[in-house]
Amino acid sequence: MKIKMPIAMLMLLVVLLSCTHDPVIPETPQVSFSTQVGPIFISNCATVKCHDGSAEFDLSSYETVRKHVKPGDARGSSAYRAITTLWGESAMPPNGPLSQQQINLIYVWIMQGAKDN
């Protein structure tokens, strides 16, 4: 019995950690870049000496954000991967992670086609 309990706990832990859930992508309403997604990038990423145009990975406008996004493929988008990395040098933004609501909004925007709306 002593051996079975740790194995069961380990199996439960593996199952819980392997679960991921992608948000449901609604067809409407469309997520707006100009009023919803853009402000997230501007206020959290396109800051002085970060991604404001002075660096290679510019996130200061739709045109520059769009270079780092694959419409319809959030996980294939470098901008999305950067905001969902939780630790290490590539974790963004460096001042702390975005909220899950902000991440979901960016995910839905990308999956809806990453439109300039």
N, C-alpha and C positions, 0 to 999 in steps of 0.2 A: 504494500500500500504506500509506503514511503517513497518508492521510486516512481509509481504511477502518477502521483500528484504533481511533481515537478515537470514530468513529461506533458501532462495535460495542460498545465499552466503555460508551458513553452508553446504548445500547439495553439492555444487560445491567443497568446500574444502574437504569434506569426500571422494568424488569421486577421486579427484586428489591425495590425500594422500594414497588411497587404491590401486592405480595402481602400479604394479611392472612389470618389464620386464626382463626376463632371456635372456642372449645372445643366439643366434642361435649357436648350436654346430656343427661345420663343421667336416666332416669325415676326410678330408685332408685339409691342412697339419696337421699332428699331432703336438701338443704342446710338446716341449721337456723339460723334467725335468732338464737335465744337463745344457742347455744353456739359458732357459727362466724362469722356475719356481724356480729351486734351488737357483739361484742368488737373487731372490726376498726374499726368506726365509733367506738366509745367511746374506744379507745386512740390512734387516729390523727386523728380529726376532731372529736370532741366534747370538746375540751380547753378550758381556761380562755381566755376572750376569743376563741374561734374559733367552733365550732358547738355550744356547750354549753347553749344556751337563751338566752344573752344576745344572740345575733345572729338575724337574720331566717331564716337557713338552719340551723335547729336539727336536729342529728343525734344527740340524746341518748337516744332511745327508739324502739321499733318504730313507734309512731304518727307520730312526727315524721320518721323516715327514710322511711316509706311515702308521705308527702306529696311526696317528690322522686323517686319511683320509679313507672314504668309497668309493672305485672306483664306479663311476656311480651315486653317491648320494652326491652332494656337500652340500646340506642343512643338510644332516645327518652326515657331517664330522665336528669334533670339530675344526680342524684347519681353515676351511672355516667360520664357525660360529664366531670364534674369530676375524677374520679380517673384518667381516662385521658388528660387533657390534660397534655402533657409539659412545656410551658414557657409563660411569660407570667404575667400576673397571675391568671389563672383556674386555674393548675396547683395541684392539691390532692393530698395535704395539703402545706402550705407548707414543712414541714421535710423534704420529700423524698417521692418517689413510693412508693406501695405496691408490694409485690413482685408479680410476675406471677401467682403462686399466689393471693394475696389478691384481685387483680383478677378472676381467673378464677372464684374462689369466689363473689364478689358477682355476676358475670355469670350464673353458673349459677343462683344463688338467684333473681335477677330473672326469668330465663327459665322457671324452674319455677313462677312465679306470685307470688313475693315474699311467701310465707306467713309468718304469725306462729307459728312452730313452734319 
